[in-house]
Amino acid sequence: MKVIYQDLPPVEVAGRKLVGRVLFGLLVLLAALVGATAGLLLVYSTDLPQVEQLEHYRPSSITELYDGRGRIIGSFALQRRVVASYNDFPQVLRDALISIEDKDFYRHWGINVWRIAGAAYRDIESGGRVQGASTLTMQLARNLFLSPDRSFHRKIEEALLAIQIERRFTKEQIFTLYANQIFLGHGVYGFEAASEYYFGKPAKQLTLEEAALLAGLPKAPGLYSPINHPDRAIRRRNLVINGMLEDGEITARQAIEARGAPIQLHLQHDPNSLAPNFVEDIRRYLENKYGSDQVHEGGLRVYTSLDMDLQRAANQAVLDGLAAYERRHGWKGHLQNVLAGNETLAYQHPDWDEEPEVSGYIHALVTAVAPGSVAIKFGRYTATVLPADAAWTQRKVQDILKPGDVIYVRILSLSNSDGKARVSLEQDSGAQGALIAIDNATGEIKAMVGGRDFELSKFNRATQALRQVGSSFKPYVYTAAIDQGARPDDTVLDAPVTFPTASGPYTPHNYDEKFEGTITLRRALAQSRNIPALKVAERVGIKTVIDYAHRFGITSNIPAYLPVALGAAEVTLFEQTSAFSVFPNDGVRILPRYITKVEDYEGRVLEEDFPDVKDAISARTARIMTSMLREVVLHGTGIAAASMKYPLAGKTGTTNDFTDAWFIGFSPSITTGVWIGYDEKKSLGAKESGARAALPIWMDFMKVALAGKDPGEFQPMPDLPPRPVRVDTVDTAPAAEESH
């Protein structure tokens, strides 16, 4: 079309032509930009994830382990997360997060154009990479689908995904996905898990200052950690509070009070630390059956046999018993010194990964030594060791400790406000202890301690350590004899005897190097006399004795020679304790159980375990043996337990050279076994018998296990007509001395 300019000055005509050309050029440029943008969007959107999958999205969840009362005792997770709903996040937390991260969250459509433009201008001006300006929806898209790198390409994809998410989901759904997904430091993901970890309570109970602190973490969880950097955390928290005040979400008075409040953390203990050996055994079982991915990401619910209260009592009893043993043998020293290896006082002991507890034991670092006092630290706490705290060593603290020494202490008190603690000096010479407690009626394992410190040694001495059981093996000898017609009041001659062996004559001895003459089988077991046990074993046959041990559930290989009667067999504490539960169970063996039920994330039952019951011996024999083992406590080697006003029975065990000390005992309701020794099988020291080293631990635990409960009664021993029978035989098999 031809345009005719009439009656217009030549200058004006030329101007209009120029404007037309400019407009045409702008249109061409705009078309090119639109085309290029469309092309770019097509390229960037080609390989984008499909947001439709979010409709069925379930984040990686924690597999939680519960005790018999439904309390959490352990968990497995790649990401520590507790999935919560929108209403689980309180309004104060939602306001705090939106004020600091995305003020226009409820108004924008996934991206904030003005924020992006401003951030882009600043980035171009500074020559940096594209950063900042992300909405909550964009952050969600990045966390779910994209890499964390900060590039122009990733930013475009992030924006496109955010738009798609906004089109498909409501703001509440988006907020919930974000609040469950975001990383908040120290292995914690999501605000519900963060609230439980940092403050020991669900998110619904968060205060204003607590909610503001958590809302400040997504930007840089490590930088603003309230544990590692409390000063930075406070500044960031107060910035969030100021934002909430500007947005009109809180009053000026609320802001002033919240900004002035100190950080008061109530860090949640790692639940796995209560019964680490028990939890580890369950982890192996679950991974073997369900696979590692399902266990660590699938959110299983595992209901176990453990009792949290009894486990705490078991932990304390073992540690206190080891401390008492260490004190009996005096200060040995031989401390690790981290300065000797050119290390610095930035030293961190594995014990410090967990929050310490009063009455607990922990390794600490000596930081300074002065006349009459020693300064130490452990984790975020400091303490001073005074002469009274180390009086048992009969040495001056400044003479036995020096800067850089790693020492072992018991925590007497803790002050969270100033990080001060009171401690007593203890010793860790390497002695180990183990305990296991089993419910007689169900076979459920109620408590398990596998060693002194799981962080230093993962080896489970309750289930994995094969140790000679000493005289705690003798009940199998007498059970076999009773089943063959012997009676508790039958007699045996406790006198010097020589057994001819292939290597020559052998003369065994009793623990006290004395002989009692003719005694009953009941007294022989109660006093743990060695020679009578060997004679009874010879009479019934050592292979028969071993067969009875296997009936009780002992699976370890036992060689068929006479010293086995005195405990020369190597057995685990788990086996021995489970076997002894046959006596109070009227001869019935119930296989020990860790797990009662496993459910998947949706609540479907994957497995349910019920007691597995097997007959081991007759009820008559079990009742007779229970009465004989009761005599051990009332008048025998376990007489210290007679002070406990409960029906109790059991057997001590001590091996040659005092390398292993045992006590396996039971009430009508629970059977508990305790072992003390060194891993390298060296002597515990003179007179460290089962009665001295292991029995006090057993008593401390059983006092808690039976307190406030109906102790029940043992089944009465059946009436037996008097028929004294003399048992006095000699065996030609070799024998070795075992003490009680």
ABEGO torsion letter per residue (X at the ends): XBBBBBGBBAAAAAAAAAAAAAAAAAAAAAAAAAAAAAAAAAAAAAABBBAAAAAABBBBBBBBBBBAAGBBABBBBABBBBBBBAAABBAAAAAAAAAAABAAAAABAGBBAAAAAAAAAAAAAAGBBBBEGBBAAAAAAAAAABBABBBAAAAAAAAAAAAAAAAABBAAAAAAAAAAABBAEGGBBEAAAAAAAAAGBBAAABBAAAAAAAAAAAABAAAABAAABAAAAAAAAAAAAAAAAAAGABBAAAAAAAAABBBBBBBBBBAAAABAAAAAAAAAAAAAAAEAAAAAAAGBBBBBABBAAAAAAAAAAAAAAAAAAAAAAEBAEGBBBAAAAGBBAABBBAAAABBBBBGBBBBBBBABBBBGBBBBBBEABBBBBBAAAAAAAGBBAAAABBBGBBBBBBBABBBAAAGBBBBBBBBBAGBBBBBBBBBAAAGBBABBBAEABAAABABBAAAABBBBAEAAAAAAAAAAAAAAGBBAABBBBBBBBBBBBAAEBBBBBBAAGBBAEBBBAAAAAAAGBAAAAAAAAAAAEAAAAAAAAAAAGBABBBBBBAAAAAGABBBBAAAAAAAAAAAAAGGBBBBBBABABBBBAAGBBABBBBBBBBBABBAAAAAAAAAAAAAAAAABAAAAAAABBBBBBEBBBBBBGGABBBBBBBBAABBBBBBBEBAAGBBAEBGBBAAAAAAAAAAAAAAAAABGBBAEBBBBBBBBBBBBBBBBBBBABBBBBBBX
